Amino acid sequence: MSRASKRFSAGSWLGALVLCASCGGRSAAAPPRSAEPVPARRAPGVAEQRAEVLPEATNVGNTRDQWLVLRAPAASGLAREAVRDFLRAAVNEAPERMDPLLTPQAIVDTGAGKQPARTFWQSRFSALDYTELRGQMLFREADLETFRAEDLARLPPARRFPIELSTDEIAVRVPIRVSWAGRARLFGDELLFRLQPAGARYEIAEISEEFRLP
């Protein structure tokens, strides 16, 4: 072999090595790193907003709590609340608090006839002193009964009530524990309320009570 051919072979061999080394360097290079998230910018002096975890919903709460989630009361609870507020207004002789609890055409059925509830109670306040019952346990919460139309249909004949309910109405029965103040009778033995939904609350449409003014 001539010197020229040797020099060519050696050069070719060295060139092949350089080419292979450069190829290997490219294939072994580390993959590009993904960009890290950039935190959101905020103006100087502005505190970072953190997502708050709301507490469990509850039926009642305390105004000292920072966060409070209340459950919406059930329909029967709203109806009983209207009845409690009505009787509280009665023993305080507060017709201005009683009026918003009644429907515009609310009536009272005394067994002897029906009449507008507002004028009937005004007559009661004029003839009797209901403030004598302040501080008395007029009824027990455990004694309150609520009924839907289907509940009334299942009652035995001896317990049938003198009212009829539509599908969205509720009846509340209140046995009265203290009906008298001295020799004056202020309530019947029980009151039966028929209530209608009015937005997020219930209003009293009818009161059934065996009662006679003196």
C-alpha positions in Angstrom: 0.0 0.0 0.0 1.3 3.4 -0.9 1.9 6.2 1.6 -0.9 8.2 0.0 -3.4 5.5 0.4 -2.4 5.0 4.0 -2.8 8.7 4.7 -6.3 8.5 3.1 -7.4 5.5 5.1 -6.2 7.0 8.4 -8.0 10.3 7.6 -11.2 8.6 6.7 -11.1 6.5 9.8 -10.5 9.6 12.0 -13.4 11.5 10.2 -15.7 8.6 10.9 -14.8 8.7 14.6 -15.5 12.4 14.8 -18.8 12.0 13.0 -20.0 9.2 15.3 -18.9 11.1 18.4 -20.9 14.1 17.3 -24.0 11.9 16.7 -23.7 10.3 20.0 -23.5 13.7 21.8 -26.7 14.8 20.2 -28.6 11.6 21.1 -27.4 11.6 24.7 -28.4 15.2 25.4 -30.9 15.7 28.3 -34.5 16.4 27.3 -35.6 20.1 27.7 -37.1 20.8 31.1 -40.8 22.0 31.4 -41.3 25.6 32.4 -42.2 26.0 36.1 -45.5 27.9 36.8 -45.0 31.5 37.5 -46.8 32.8 40.6 -49.5 35.4 39.9 -48.3 38.9 40.5 -50.1 41.2 42.9 -49.8 44.8 43.8 -47.6 45.7 46.8 -49.5 45.6 50.1 -52.3 43.4 48.8 -52.6 40.2 50.8 -52.8 36.9 49.1 -56.3 35.6 48.7 -56.7 32.1 50.1 -59.6 29.7 49.4 -61.7 29.3 52.6 -63.1 26.0 53.6 -66.8 26.5 54.7 -68.0 24.7 57.9 -70.7 22.1 58.0 -74.3 23.4 57.7 -76.2 23.8 60.9 -79.7 24.7 62.0 -78.6 27.4 64.4 -75.5 29.5 64.8 -73.7 32.1 66.8 -72.9 35.6 65.6 -69.4 35.3 67.0 -68.6 32.7 64.3 -66.5 34.0 61.4 -68.2 31.7 58.9 -71.7 30.3 59.3 -73.7 28.1 56.9 -77.3 27.6 57.9 -79.6 24.9 56.6 -82.9 26.0 55.1 -85.6 25.1 57.6 -88.1 22.4 56.5 -91.7 23.5 55.5 -93.1 22.1 58.7 -90.6 24.0 60.7 -91.5 27.3 59.0 -95.2 26.6 59.6 -94.6 26.0 63.3 -92.5 29.1 63.5 -95.4 31.2 62.1 -97.7 29.7 64.7 -95.3 30.4 67.6 -94.9 34.0 66.5 -98.7 34.4 66.3 -99.3 33.1 69.8 -96.5 35.2 71.1 -98.0 38.3 69.5 -101.4 37.3 71.1 -100.2 37.2 74.7 -98.4 40.5 74.1 -101.5 42.0 72.5 -99.4 43.1 69.6 -101.6 43.2 66.5 -98.8 44.9 64.5 -96.8 41.8 64.9 -99.8 39.5 64.3 -100.9 41.2 61.0 -97.9 40.1 58.8 -98.4 36.5 59.9 -101.9 36.4 58.4 -103.0 36.1 54.7 -105.1 39.1 53.5 -108.3 37.0 53.7 -107.4 35.1 56.9 -110.5 33.8 58.8 -111.3 32.4 62.3 -113.8 29.6 62.6 -115.2 29.5 66.2 -117.6 26.7 65.5 -120.5 29.2 65.5 -119.4 30.8 62.3 -116.5 32.3 60.4 -115.2 35.9 60.5 -112.1 37.9 59.5 -109.2 37.0 61.8 -107.9 40.5 62.2 -111.2 42.1 63.4 -111.9 39.1 65.6 -108.6 39.4 67.4 -109.0 43.1 67.8 -112.3 42.4 69.6 -110.6 39.9 71.8 -107.9 42.4 72.8 -110.6 44.9 73.6 -112.6 42.6 75.8 -109.9 40.5 77.5 -106.4 41.0 79.0 -104.1 38.6 77.2 -101.0 40.0 78.9 -102.1 38.0 82.0 -100.6 35.0 80.2 -97.1 36.5 79.8 -94.5 34.2 81.2 -96.9 31.2 81.3 -96.2 28.0 79.3 -99.1 28.4 76.8 -98.2 25.2 75.0 -95.4 22.7 74.9 -93.2 22.4 71.8 -93.4 18.6 71.9 -97.3 18.8 71.7 -97.3 20.6 68.4 -98.6 18.5 65.5 -98.2 19.2 61.8 -100.2 17.7 59.0 -100.3 17.6 55.2 -103.4 16.8 53.2 -102.5 13.1 53.0 -102.0 13.0 56.8 -105.5 14.3 57.4 -107.0 11.7 55.0 -105.5 8.9 57.1 -106.9 10.2 60.4 -109.6 8.1 62.0 -113.1 9.6 62.0 -112.9 10.5 65.7 -109.9 12.7 65.0 -111.1 14.4 61.8 -110.3 18.2 61.8 -112.8 20.8 60.6 -110.4 22.0 57.8 -109.4 21.0 54.4 -105.8 21.3 53.0 -104.6 21.8 49.4 -101.4 20.0 48.4 -99.1 22.8 49.4 -100.8 23.8 52.7 -99.9 22.7 56.2 -102.0 22.3 59.3 -100.6 22.9 62.8 -102.5 21.7 65.9 -101.7 23.4 69.2 -103.1 22.0 72.5 -103.3 24.9 74.9 -102.1 24.2 78.5 -103.2 27.5 80.0 -106.6 28.7 78.7 -107.7 30.8 81.6 -106.5 33.9 83.5 -108.5 34.0 86.8 -112.1 33.6 85.8 -111.7 34.8 82.2 -111.3 32.2 79.5 -108.7 33.5 76.9 -108.3 30.5 74.6 -110.1 27.3 73.6 -108.6 24.0 74.5 -106.8 23.8 71.2 -106.1 25.8 68.1 -105.8 24.5 64.6 -104.0 26.6 62.0 -104.1 26.2 58.3 -101.1 27.8 56.6 -100.2 28.6 53.0 -96.7 29.1 51.5 -95.8 32.7 50.9 -92.3 32.8 49.3 -89.8 31.6 51.8 -92.3 31.5 54.7 -95.8 30.4 55.7 -98.8 32.6 56.4 -101.9 31.7 58.5 -105.0 31.4 56.3 -107.4 30.0 58.8 -107.7 29.4 62.6 -110.1 26.9 64.0 -110.9 27.4 67.7 -114.0 26.8 69.8 -114.1 30.1 71.6 -116.8 32.6 72.5 -116.3 36.2 73.5 -117.8 37.1 76.9 
